[in-house]
Amino acid sequence: MRLKHIAYILLMATALAGCNDTIDTATIDLSKVKNKTEQPLPDRLVAEMQKRNMPRNSPIMIRVFKEEGKMEIWKARADNRFEKITDYDICAWSGKLGPKVKEGDRQAPEGFYNLTPAHLNPNSKYYLAINTGFPNRYDAANGRTGSNLMIHGACSSSGCYSMTDAQILEIYAFARDAFKGGQSSVQLQAFPFRMTAENMARHRTSENYDFWKMLKVGYDNFEVTKRPPDVGVCGKKYVFNQEMQGTPSAGAACPPMSTPPALSAALSAYEKQYELAYAKAVEKLDGMVWYEPTEAERKAVVADKRKGKDIAYAPTGTSLAAGKLVKQEEFDVLMAARLNKAAKPAPGTMLASAQPGGAAAKQGRVTMTGSVPGQRSTMSVASAMGTGTAPQVAGPIAVSAPANAPSNAQFASMQKQPGAGQSSGNAAARSAGQVPVPAQNPMAYASVQQTATQEDAKKPFWKFW
């Protein structure tokens, strides 16, 4: 009887483990994939969508959380509310927490981006790729530069969010099916971390804190509504779900604007709870500082995963696994050691500047002594990681690759021909997929082909809320 009871427990444990694995693990056998651009989603995901009343071609949204290395796929139910359908462990992302600022800084983008069918690249040498759309209007207004920043396979990153080939195959399929259902723009929300009170308190001394507070407004809007927010840019900042008077300009001051009353009330209640939790978190963290690891330290915690893999396979561990909370004194010691290490040339390399703004100054923070006019009391500290631009092949492409799709070399030469092969693919996407989809949400379906005036003048989706 006792053995029978134990066997039953083991059976239930196995069943539960299998249930957990069905959603968040990409297990496609790539050797059996005949057409990667048209590979259907696995049956396990299709069954889960049916169970949650999610039409197969309904809109999606993508969320990235750098610190814990997660990429989430959210999908619209028939009632037009979004729900997370699956998530993936990001195999590699380079740089540190914080936005992409300039070409070659190895930073992966943070912010809100629109992905269209033209951003899909079936001919990437990194298996499959989706261009993030960096720089967007916000980035351009703030002078940020960079190119070919992707979500792609191969698990190797230089400013990209790199997945395994099996993962990008599924992510690509999610986007392809949504475009076929009529969604013309998928929103990518890229955050440094989940913007909870505890995480914001832990990173409150970061030089990027003000930027992250701005992103948090968009994060909060989604948490309250479970719909991708209507994103605008004016006064060189993001604004979310605002009813505006006049035509906004990314670089000029924002026109008069207001938040819809129902949303305003919901956000106010959410903010009150956040403020209480933030105060408790700050009190709990008194005297403690978060040590953000370097890219090399993140790679070290997953070094064993490289065994038996191709030399280009370069996974990075999470900041949560490699970082830690320390007292201020220990933090200062760690940062001093990092500076000293960065100042020493590695064999066969050139000496990098150890100054806070030099080529070796890429990771973490250091407390500065004395007064530095116009600067915060903390600033970026060096890491010995090199810089470089992302080598991904990018360019506009139709949702489905034609039978005579160009080779990688041919595709690279097409980069100077914007729009190549786009019209026929978009037309095919519009005609495909007859399953019912939720009522169109102006953000989820907003076409980036619209002019700025048309895009900013449309009414927010709150008429549906």
C-alpha positions in Angstrom: 0.0 0.0 0.0 2.8 2.3 0.9 4.7 1.5 -2.3 1.5 2.2 -4.3 1.1 5.6 -2.6 4.8 6.5 -3.4 4.3 5.5 -7.0 1.2 7.7 -7.2 3.1 10.7 -5.9 6.0 10.1 -8.4 3.5 9.8 -11.2 1.8 13.1 -10.2 5.2 14.9 -9.9 6.1 13.7 -13.4 2.8 14.9 -14.8 3.2 18.3 -13.2 6.8 18.7 -14.4 5.7 17.8 -17.9 2.9 20.4 -17.7 5.5 23.1 -16.8 7.8 22.1 -19.6 5.1 22.3 -22.3 4.9 26.1 -22.4 8.3 27.5 -21.7 10.7 25.1 -23.5 11.5 25.2 -27.2 12.1 21.5 -28.1 11.8 21.4 -31.9 14.1 19.0 -33.7 15.7 21.3 -36.2 17.0 18.5 -38.3 13.4 17.8 -39.3 12.5 21.4 -40.2 12.1 21.6 -44.0 11.0 25.2 -44.3 12.0 27.3 -41.3 10.0 30.4 -42.4 6.8 28.4 -42.6 7.4 26.0 -39.7 4.1 25.8 -37.7 4.0 26.4 -34.0 4.3 23.1 -32.0 1.1 21.4 -31.2 1.6 22.0 -27.5 1.4 25.8 -28.1 -1.5 25.6 -30.5 -3.5 23.5 -27.9 -2.7 26.0 -25.2 -3.9 28.9 -27.3 -7.2 27.1 -28.0 -7.6 26.4 -24.3 -7.2 30.2 -23.6 -9.5 31.3 -26.3 -6.6 32.8 -28.4 -7.2 32.7 -32.2 -4.1 31.3 -33.8 -3.6 34.5 -35.9 -4.5 37.0 -33.1 -2.1 39.9 -32.2 1.0 39.3 -30.1 3.3 41.5 -28.0 6.9 40.7 -27.0 8.5 41.7 -23.6 12.1 41.5 -22.7 13.6 41.6 -19.2 17.4 41.8 -19.4 18.4 41.3 -15.8 16.7 37.9 -15.5 17.3 37.0 -19.2 13.6 36.4 -20.1 11.7 37.0 -23.4 7.9 36.7 -23.1 5.3 36.3 -25.8 1.9 37.8 -25.0 -1.1 37.0 -27.2 -4.5 38.5 -27.5 -7.5 36.5 -26.4 -10.8 36.9 -28.3 -11.8 39.7 -25.8 -8.7 41.6 -26.9 -7.0 41.3 -23.5 -3.4 40.1 -23.7 -2.1 37.1 -21.8 1.4 35.6 -21.6 1.4 32.4 -23.7 5.1 31.4 -23.2 8.5 32.7 -22.3 12.1 31.9 -23.2 15.5 32.2 -21.5 17.5 34.6 -23.6 20.7 32.7 -24.6 22.9 35.8 -24.8 22.7 39.6 -24.5 25.8 41.8 -24.5 26.8 44.9 -22.5 25.1 45.8 -19.2 21.8 47.1 -18.0 20.9 50.4 -19.6 19.8 51.6 -23.1 21.7 51.5 -26.4 23.3 54.9 -26.8 25.8 54.7 -29.7 27.1 52.4 -32.4 29.6 50.0 -31.0 28.8 50.2 -27.3 27.6 46.6 -27.3 24.3 47.6 -25.6 21.1 45.9 -26.4 18.1 48.3 -26.8 15.7 49.3 -24.1 12.4 51.0 -24.9 9.3 50.5 -27.0 9.7 49.4 -30.6 7.4 48.5 -33.5 8.1 45.4 -35.5 6.6 45.0 -38.9 6.7 42.2 -41.5 9.6 44.1 -43.1 11.6 43.5 -40.0 11.5 39.7 -40.5 14.7 38.3 -41.9 14.5 34.7 -43.0 18.0 34.8 -44.6 20.0 35.7 -41.5 23.2 33.8 -41.0 22.0 33.5 -37.4 19.3 31.1 -38.5 16.4 33.6 -38.4 16.2 37.2 -37.2 13.8 40.0 -36.4 15.1 43.5 -36.5 14.2 45.4 -33.3 13.6 48.7 -35.1 16.3 50.5 -33.3 16.6 53.5 -33.5 13.0 54.5 -33.0 11.7 58.1 -32.8 12.7 58.4 -29.2 16.2 57.2 -29.9 16.6 59.5 -32.9 15.4 62.5 -31.0 18.0 61.9 -28.3 20.9 61.3 -30.8 21.2 57.6 -30.2 22.9 55.6 -32.9 23.2 51.9 -33.9 22.1 49.5 -36.6 21.4 45.8 -37.2 20.2 45.2 -33.7 18.2 41.9 -33.8 16.4 39.2 -32.0 18.1 36.2 -33.7 19.4 32.7 -33.2 22.9 31.2 -32.9 23.4 32.4 -29.2 26.0 35.0 -29.9 25.4 38.7 -29.2 26.9 42.1 -29.9 24.1 44.4 -29.0 21.4 41.9 -29.9 19.0 39.6 -28.0 20.3 36.2 -29.1 18.2 33.0 -28.7 18.8 29.4 -29.6 17.8 28.4 -33.1 14.9 26.4 -31.7 13.7 29.4 -29.8 13.9 31.9 -32.6 12.0 29.4 -34.8 9.0 29.6 -32.5 9.3 33.4 -31.9 9.5 34.0 -35.7 6.4 31.7 -36.1 4.4 33.7 -33.5 5.2 37.0 -35.4 4.5 35.5 -38.8 1.1 34.1 -37.8 0.1 37.4 -36.2 1.0 39.4 -39.3 -1.0 36.9 -41.4 -3.9 37.6 -39.2 -3.8 41.3 -40.0 -1.5 42.7 -37.3 0.8 45.2 -39.0 2.9 46.2 -36.0 4.0 44.0 -33.1 5.1 46.0 -30.0 8.4 45.1 -28.5 8.8 46.2 -24.9 12.5 45.9 -23.8 13.1 46.5 -20.1 16.2 46.3 -17.9 14.2 44.3 -15.3 10.6 43.9 -14.1 9.7 47.4 -12.8 8.5 46.3 -9.4 9.0 48.5 -6.3 11.8 46.1 -5.1 13.7 46.2 -8.3 13.4 50.0 -8.7 14.7 50.4 -5.2 17.6 48.1 -5.8 18.6 50.1 -8.8 17.8 53.6 -7.4 21.5 54.7 -7.6 21.9 53.8 -11.2 22.8 56.6 -13.7 20.0 55.2 -15.8 17.3 55.6 -13.1 15.5 58.6 -14.6 15.3 56.8 -18.0 13.9 53.7 -16.3 11.3 55.7 -14.4 10.1 57.0 -17.8 9.9 53.4 -19.1 8.0 52.4 -16.0 5.1 54.5 -17.0 4.6 52.4 -20.0 5.2 49.2 -17.9 2.5 50.4 -15.5 0.0 51.1 -18.2 0.3 47.6 -19.5 0.2 46.0 -16.1 -3.1 47.9 -15.4 -4.8 47.3 -18.8 -3.1 44.2 -20.2 -3.1 45.9 -23.6 0.0 47.3 -25.4 0.0 51.0 -24.6 -0.4 53.7 -27.3 3.2 55.0 -27.4 4.0 58.6 -28.4 7.2 60.6 -28.4 7.4 64.4 -27.7 9.7 66.6 -25.8 12.4 63.9 -26.4 10.5 61.5 -24.1 8.0 58.7 -24.2 4.4 59.4 -23.4 1.7 56.7 -23.1 -2.0 56.5 -23.7 -2.3 60.3 -24.0 -5.0 62.3 -25.7 -3.2 65.2 -27.3 -4.1 68.5 -28.7 -2.3 69.3 -31.9 0.4 67.4 -33.7 3.2 66.1 -31.4 6.9 66.3 -32.5 9.5 64.0 -31.1 12.0 66.8 -30.5 9.6 69.7 -29.6 7.7 70.3 -26.4 4.7 68.2 -25.8 1.3 69.7 -26.8 -1.5 69.9 -24.1 -2.5 66.3 -23.3 -4.5 64.3 -20.8 -5.0 60.8 -19.6 -8.5 59.2 -20.1 -10.3 59.4 -16.7 -10.9 55.6 -16.4 -7.2 54.9 -17.0 -6.1 57.8 -14.7 -8.1 56.3 -11.8 -6.7 52.8 -12.4 -3.1 54.1 -12.6 -3.6 56.2 -9.5 -4.6 53.2 -7.4 -1.7 51.2 -8.8 0.7 54.0 -8.0 -0.4 54.3 -4.4 0.3 50.6 -3.8 3.7 51.0 -5.6 4.8 53.9 -3.4 4.1 52.0 -0.2 6.0 49.0 -1.5 8.9 51.2 -2.7 9.3 52.9 0.7 9.5 49.5 2.4 12.0 48.3 -0.1 14.3 51.3 0.3 14.2 50.8 4.1 15.0 47.2 3.7 18.0 48.0 1.4 19.4 50.7 3.7 23.2 50.6 3.4 23.2 48.0 0.6 24.2 48.5 -3.0 23.6 46.3 -6.0 26.8 45.1 -7.7 26.0 44.7 -11.4 28.2 42.1 -13.0 30.3 42.6 -16.1 29.5 40.7 -19.2 32.5 38.5 -18.6 31.2 37.7 -15.1 27.8 36.8 -16.5 29.5 34.4 -19.1 31.5 32.8 -16.3 28.5 31.5 -14.5 27.3 29.6 -17.5 30.8 28.6 -18.9 29.9 24.9 -18.6 27.1 25.4 -21.2 29.7 26.0 -23.9 31.2 22.6 -23.7 30.8 20.6 -26.9 29.4 23.6 -28.7 30.6 25.6 -31.7 33.2 28.3 -30.7 30.7 31.0 -31.7 28.2 29.8 -29.2 28.5 32.3 -26.4 25.8 32.2 -23.8 25.6 34.8 -21.0 24.2 34.2 -17.6 21.7 36.5 -15.9 22.7 39.6 -14.0 20.7 38.1 -11.1 22.9 35.0 -11.1 26.2 36.9 -11.4 25.4 40.1 -9.4 24.8 40.6 -5.7 23.7 43.0 -3.0 26.7 44.2 -1.0 27.5 46.9 1.6 28.9 50.2 0.3 32.4 49.4 1.5 32.5 46.1 -0.3 31.0 47.7 -3.4 33.9 50.3 -3.5 36.5 47.5 -3.2 34.9 45.5 -6.0 34.7 48.5 -8.3 38.3 49.5 -7.6 39.4 45.9 -8.4 37.4 46.1 -11.7 39.1 49.3 -12.7 42.5 47.9 -11.9 41.8 44.8 -14.0 40.5 46.9 -16.9 43.6 49.1 -16.8 45.9 46.1 -17.4 46.3 45.0 -21.0 45.5 41.4 -21.7 48.1 39.5 -23.7 48.0 40.5 -27.4 45.6 43.5 -26.8 46.0 47.2 -26.6 45.9 49.1 -23.3 42.4 50.5 -22.7 41.9 53.7 -20.9 40.9 53.3 -17.3 39.2 56.6 -17.1 35.4 56.4 -16.3 34.5 57.5 -19.8 37.1 55.5 -21.7 36.9 52.4 -23.8 37.3 50.3 -20.7 34.4 52.1 -18.9 31.4 49.9 -19.8 30.1 48.3 -16.7 28.8 49.2 -13.3 29.1 52.4 -11.2 31.7 54.0 -9.0 31.3 56.6 -6.3 33.3 59.8 -7.3 35.1 61.9 -4.7 35.0 65.6 -5.0 32.6 67.8 -7.0 32.0 67.2 -10.7 29.8 69.9 -12.0 26.8 68.7 -14.0 27.2 65.1 -13.2 25.6 62.6 -10.8 27.5 61.3 -7.8 27.7 58.0 -9.6 28.9 57.3 -13.1 29.8 54.4 -15.4 32.9 52.3 -14.6 35.0 50.3 -17.1 34.9 46.7 -18.1 37.5 45.1 -20.3 34.9 44.0 -22.9 35.6 45.1 -26.4 33.3 47.1 -28.6 32.0 46.3 -32.0 29.0 46.5 -34.2 26.4 43.8 -34.6 27.2 41.7 -37.7 23.7 40.6 -38.4 22.3 40.7 -41.9 19.2 42.9 -41.9 16.7 44.2 -44.4 13.0 44.3 -45.4 11.6 41.0 -46.3 8.1 39.5 -47.0 6.5 37.4 -44.3 7.0 34.2 -46.3 10.2 33.5 -48.2 9.6 32.7 -51.9 10.9 29.5 -53.4 13.7 31.5 -55.1 14.8 33.3 -51.9 18.2 34.9 -52.2 21.3 33.5 -50.5 22.9 35.2 -47.5 25.4 36.9 -49.8 22.6 38.1 -52.2 20.5 39.2 -49.3 23.3 41.3 -47.9 23.5 43.2 -51.2 19.8 44.0 -51.0 20.2 46.1 -47.9 20.6 49.2 -50.0 17.2 48.5 -51.6 14.6 49.3 -49.0 11.2 47.8 -49.7 12.5 45.0 -51.9 10.0 42.1 -51.9 7.8 43.8 -49.4 4.5 44.6 -51.2 3.7 41.1 -52.4 4.5 39.7 -48.9 2.2 42.2 -47.1 -0.6 41.5 -49.6 -0.3 37.8 -48.9 -0.3 38.4 -45.2 -3.5 40.4 -45.4 -5.3 37.8 -47.5 -4.2 34.9 -45.3 -5.8 33.7 -42.0 -9.6 33.9 -41.9 -10.0 33.1 -38.2 -11.8 35.7 -36.1 -9.4 38.1 -34.4 -10.1 40.7 -31.6 -11.3 44.2 -32.4 -8.4 46.2 -33.7 -6.4 47.9 -31.0 -4.8 51.0 -32.7 -1.5 50.3 -31.1 -1.3 46.6 -31.9 -2.3 47.2 -35.5 -0.7 50.6 -36.0 1.2 50.7 -39.3 4.7 52.2 -39.2 4.1 53.2 -42.8 1.9 56.0 -41.5 3.3 59.5 -41.3 4.0 60.9 -37.8 1.0 63.2 -38.1 -1.3 60.3 -38.9 0.1 58.1 -36.2 0.0 60.6 -33.5 -3.5 61.9 -34.4 -5.3 58.6 -34.1 -7.5 58.1 -31.1 -6.2 55.9 -28.2 -7.7 52.4 -27.8 -9.4 53.5 -24.6 -12.7 53.7 -26.4 -12.7 49.9 -26.1 -11.6 49.8 -22.5 
